[in-house]
Amino acid sequence: MRSRQLTMQGVGAFRRAATADGADKSGLTALTYATIANFAADAALAVALANTLFFSATTGESRGMVALYLLVTIAPFAVIAPLIGPALDRLQRGRRLALALSFALRGVLVLVLISSFDTSTESFIPWVLYPAALGMLVLSKSFGVLKAAVTPRVLPPGIDLVRTNSRLTVFGLVVGTIAVGALAALTEVVLGAISGWPGALLLLLVISACGAWLSIRIPAWVEVTEGEVPASLTYREHPRPGSLPSWRVRLTAVRRQPLGRLVIVGLWGTCTIRLVTGFLTLFVAFVAKSRTEHDPTMQVAMLAVIGIAAALGNFGGNAVGARIRLARPATVVVRCTIVVAAMVVVVAVTNAFAVVALLAAVLAASSALAKVSLDALIQDDVPDASRASAFGRSETALQLSWGFGGALGILMPTELWIGFSAVGVCVAAGLAQAILTQRGRSLVPGLGGHRPEHTGDEPTQP
């Protein structure tokens, strides 16, 4: 009876938090539940793939398997991702259906994986595993891009996008990643011991069905896209009258809203931090495995310390970012990037695994604060008509940065100083680009500071 009472109290507290500030009436609560389901699906998939690709093999074998996994997933996604954002921008109707399909198709791929599972060897058919993993990864990223475009349309009165995105992230981390991830690991162990079946994938099948249902329950007003203008990461000044042929003016007559200099500063800095996050996620796992090849318990303990530090940092960063007023968000992003760069140098110099745990906490907190600041920049500098598109484009860029960092983590030897020295070069380049962009200059033509700081009050350009 006491357990039932505590459970009901916990459920009641969760529902009150999810419906606070009028979120139930605006549609934010429905989007929150769908976002939690997406975090949960990613956590269950990570547990299933970790058991299949990583923990079941030796260091050399697992490195080759994960490298093959990244080759099949991140490399094609690097080509697909630039197409996802613009394609979803043009999706004028059916955004709820697209969100639901991202879950339903994942459920179909899970069924395909389960049908290819061999209980005698407890393994999947490789030519089925990797394409299915690719499909589920792309569908998860597509949900993230769509969610970023839908969020501005379910804002409750009196709550800005910064607090809303922080709320969605905190709910997703606590309920989806931590709680459901632990449940997926428990299910994998229990069902694996009893029947040899992949428990995490069976749980993922249930989550996919629930996520599709929750997506359909999002209010219909998120479909209204009248008057939207796609956002553009690139920028060029208006041509002088008569400087271009008439046919070229007609050809480039599509209206696009360029992002201002401050938004690009935030995007460069946040992408740099996400690159380090992707690198740390995979690189540290191979470092731990190489140091504890014959001691699985110590290996799990080392990874658990890193995971807990990152979770605490992420939760703290989102909590702080949702409660403080960001007077100069672009400066906050640059400072967060500087802190991350300094920590990367410290790890490379000390070559100590204990310092990596501190880096994980600092990195997660900096990533959360940078993302909150980027959201604030988009909210302040981008017109209402282009805000949903701007969030979708920024989300795509952040996901690509994480993928590049993850690929770099696979390629590096399992020596801390080598790996972090290599990623430090990338961080230095990203930080330099962010600082130069803030000053009106750029290392990359068209993607830097040669643009106004604010573009919200300017007319859209061809």
N, C-alpha and C positions, 0 to 999 in steps of 0.2 A: 504493500500500500504506500509506503514511503517512497519507493522508487517510482511508482506511478505518479505520485504527487509532484516529485521533483521534475519528472519528465514533462508533465502538463505545464508546470511553471516555466520550464525552459522553452517549450513550444509557444506559450503565451508571450514571453518576452521577445522571442524571435518575430512573431507576427506583429507585435506593437512596433518594433524597430523597423520592420519592412514596410509598414503602412504609415509611419510617422510623417508629419508635415504635409499631409494631404497626398501622399504618394499613391494611395489606393484609388483615389479619384482621378488623378492625372494619368494613370497607366504605368507609373514608374514601378509599382509593386510587381505587376505582371512581367515587366522587363527584368526586374531583379531576379525573379524565380527562374526565368529562362537563362539569365547569365550564370546563375549558380549551377544550373544543369550543364552549361558549357564547360565551366571550370571542373565540374565533377567528371564529365566525359574525358577531358584531357588528363585528369589525375588517374582514372581507371585505365586509360590507354597507356600512360607512362608506366604504371605498375606491370601491365601485361607485357609491354615491350622490354622493360628492364629485366624481367625474368627470362624472356626468350633470347634477347640479344646480348645481355651483359653478364648477369650473375651466373648463368649456366655454362660459361666458357672460361677458359684461361685468359690471361691478359692479352696475349697476341691474337687469339681467336676472336675475343670480344671486340678488340679494336678493329679488326678486319670486318666483322659483322656490322658494327655500328657505322664504320666508314662506308660500307655498302649501303646501309640504310640512309645515311645522309646523301650519298650520291643519287639515290633514287628519289629522295624526298626534297631536300633543300635545293639541289641543282635545278630540277624542273620548276620548283616553286619560285625560284629567282626569275624564271621566265614568265610564269603564270601570274605572279603577284602584281606586276605593273598593269596587267590587264584586268585584274579583279576590281580595283578601285574605280576606274573609268566605267567598266561595265555595270557595276552596281549603282554608280551615279545616274546612269541612264534608265535605271529600273524605276519607272514612274508609278507603277502599281504592283501590288503583290509582294511587298517587303515582308509582311508577316508570313506569307507562304514560303518565301525564300528562306527565312529563318527556320521555319519548320522543316523544310526540305534538307537543310544542312544537318539536322538531327536524323531525319528519316533515312537519308542516304548512308549516314554513318551506321545506322542499324542494319541496313542491307549488307554493308561491307563486313560488319561483325559476323553476320550469318555466314557469309562466304568464308571468313577466317575459321569459324568454328567447324564448318563442314570439311575444311582441309586439315583439321587437327588430328594427329595420329596419337592415340592414347598409349600405344605400346612404347613409342619413343618420346612421348610428351613434347612433340615439336610440330611446327607448321611446315607446309610445303613452301620452300623459299620463293618460287616464282608467283605464289599467291600472297605471301606475307608482305613483300615489299610494295607491290602496287596497291594493296589494300591500305597499308600504312600511309602511303602517299595520298590516297584519296581522303582518308580521315583527317590527315594534317591540313590539306587544302580546304576541306569543309569547315574545320575548326577556325582557320584563319578567315574564311569567308564570313563566318558568323561574327567574328570580331569587327570586320569592316562594316558589316550591316548594322551591328549594334551601335557602332560609333555614329552612323548616319541617323539611326532611329532615336537615340538618346535625347537630342535637342527637342524632340516633339512630345516628350512625356515629362517635361520639367514641371514640378509643382510650383505654384505661386510662392515667391519669396525664397526659392532655392536656386542657386546658380549652377552652371555646368560643372564647376570645379568640385563642389560638394557632392553633386550627383554622381560624377564619375568615381570619386573617392568612395562613396557609399557602395556603388556596384562592385568595386574592387575588393573592399573589405568583406562584403558578404560572400563574394566568390571565393576569396582565400580561406576564410574561416569555415564556411559550410561546405563549399565545393572541393577545394584542394585538400584541406587538413582533415575534415571529418570524413568525407567520402573517400579520399585517398587512403586513410587508415582502414576504412571498411573494405575497400578494394584489396588491400594487402592481406587483410584477415581472410577475406573470401578466397583469395588465390591460394593461401596456405592451407586452409581447411578443406576446400574442395579438391585441391591437388593431392592432399594426403589421403582423402577418402576415395575419390573416384579417378583422379588423374586429369580431370577436366580443367580448362583455364577459367578459374572463378572470376578473375577480373574482367574478362571479356563477356561473361554472362551478365555480370553487373552492368557493364557498359551497354549491353543490349537493352536492359530495363531503363537505364538513364536516357538513352536515345529516344525511346518511346515517350517517356515523360517529357523530355525537352521539346519534342515536336508538338505535343499537346499544349504545353505551356506557351509556346511561341504563337500558336493560333489564338490564344486567349488575350494577347496584347490588343489594346483598343484599336479600332479601325481608323482613328484619325491619324495614325502614323503613316497612312498611305497618301495623305494629302501632300503633294509636291509641287503645286502650282506656283510658278514664279521662281523656282530654284535656278541658280546659276552655278555651274560647276566651278570648282576651285582649281587653280593651277600652281604648281610648285615653281615653274620657270617664270621669268619676267622679261619683258622688253618694252621699251617706251613706245608711246603712240607715234605712228609715222606722221610726218608732216603732210598736209593736204597736197595731193598731186605727186607725192614721192613714189607711190606704188601704182602699177598698172591696175585698171579697173577689174580685170579678171582675177588678180591676186587678192584684191580687197574682198571680192565676192567669195573667193575660195576660203578665206580665213575669217569669214563673218561669224563664226561661232563665238558666242559671248563666253568669256571666262574671267573669273575674278582672281587676280594674282594675290598670293600671300605676301604680307608686308615683311620688311626686314626683321623686325623683332620676332615674328613667328618663325622665320627661317633660322634665326639664332637659336630659338628654343628647340627647333627640330634637329638641327645639327648636334647640339649638346645632348639631347635626350637619346638620339640614335647612337651616339658614341657610348653612352652609358649602357644602352641595351646591348651593344656589341660585346662589352665586357661581361654582361650578364650571361649571354649565350655561351661565351668562351668558358666562363667559370663553371657553368652548369655541367658541361661534358668533360672539360679538362680535369677538374678536381676529382671526378669519379674515377678516371683512369689512374691518376696519381695515387689515390687511396687503394685501388686494386693492385697496383704494382708494388706497393709497400706492404700489403697484407695478403699476398697471394695464397698463403696456406692458413689464414686465420679469418674466416668469413665473419665471425662475430666482431672482431676489431674493425674490419672493413665497414660493416654496417654502422658501427658506433661512430667512426670518423665521418661518414657521410651524414649521419643523423645530427652531429654537432654542427656541420655546415648548413644543413637544412633548417635546423632550429634557429640558428643565427640569422639566416636569410629571411625566415618567416617573421621573426621579431622585428627585424629592420624594416621589412615591407609594411607590416601592420603599423609600426610606429610612424613611418614616413607618411602613409596615407592619413593616419589619425591627425598628425600635426598639420599636414597640408590642408585638411578639411576645416581646421579650426583657426588658422592664422590668416590674416589679411596680407596678400602678396602685393606690395606696393610696386615692385619692379621685378616681374616674373622672369624676364630675359636675363637679368643679372643673377637671379637665383639659380637658373639653369647653368649658367657659366660657372658659378661658384661650385655647384654640385659636381660638374665635370672636372674642375680643378681638384677637388677632394678625391674623387675616384682616381684620377691620374696619379696623385701623390701616393695613394694606397697601393696602386699597382707597382710603383717604383719601390716602395718599402718591401713588398713581397719579393720582388726580383732581387733586391739587395740582401735581405735576411735569409731567403731560401728556407723559410720555416713554415711548416704546415699549420702551426698554431696561429700564425698571423693571417692565414687564409680565412679562418673563421671570423676574425675581426673585419677583414675585407668584405666577406659575405654580408655581414650586418650593415656596414657602411654603404656598400654598393646597393643593397636593397632599399635602404632608407633614401639614398640619393636618387635612385631610379624613381621611387614613388614621388618624391618632392619635385623632381624634374618633370614628371608626367603631369602632376597637378599644375605646375607653372605653365607647361605647354598648353594645357586645356584653358587656363586663364588667358593666355595670349590669344588663342583662337577666338575665345568668347569676346574679348575686348576689341580685337583688330579686324575681325572678319564680319562682313555684313550678314544679316540674318538669312538672306537668300542663298548664301554660299557656305554657311556654317556646317551643315550636315555633310556636304561634300568635302570640306576641309578636314573634318574629323576622320572621314574615311580615307583620305589620302595620307594623312599623318599616321594613321594606324598601319597602313600598308608599309610605309617606310620603316616604322619601328619593328615590324615583324621581319622584314628583310634584314635589318641590322642584326637582330638576334640570330637569324639563320647563318649569316656570315660569320659571326662570332663562334657559333657552335661548330661550323666546319673548320675554323681555325683551331679550335680546341682538339679536334680529332687529328689534325696534321702534326701537332707539336709533340716532341718526345716528352716522356713523363718526368721531366726535371723542372721544378718550379721556376728556377731562374731563367731557363731557356724560354719556357712558355710565356711567362709574364714579361720578359724582355721583348718578345715578338709582339704581344698584344699592346705593350706600352708604346710601340712605334705607331700603331693604328690609333691609339688614344691621343697621342701627341698631335697627329695630323687632324683628327676630328676637333680637338680643343682649339688648335690654331685656326681652323676654318670658322669655328663659332665666334672666336674673338675678332677675327678679321671681318666677318659678316656684321658684327655689332658696330664696327667702325666704318662700315660702308665699302669694304673691299672683299675680295674673294680669291680663293685658290681654284675654284671651279666656276667657269663662266656660266652665267644664267642661274646659278643656284646659290648666290651669295648676296652681298650687301648693296649691290648697285640697283637699289629700288627704294621707294619711300618707306619710312618706318611704319606708317599706318596706311592701309589701303581701304579701310572701311568706308570712308567718305568719298572715295573716288569713283568715277564711272568705270564700268567694266570695259575691258579692252578686247579687240579681236585677237 
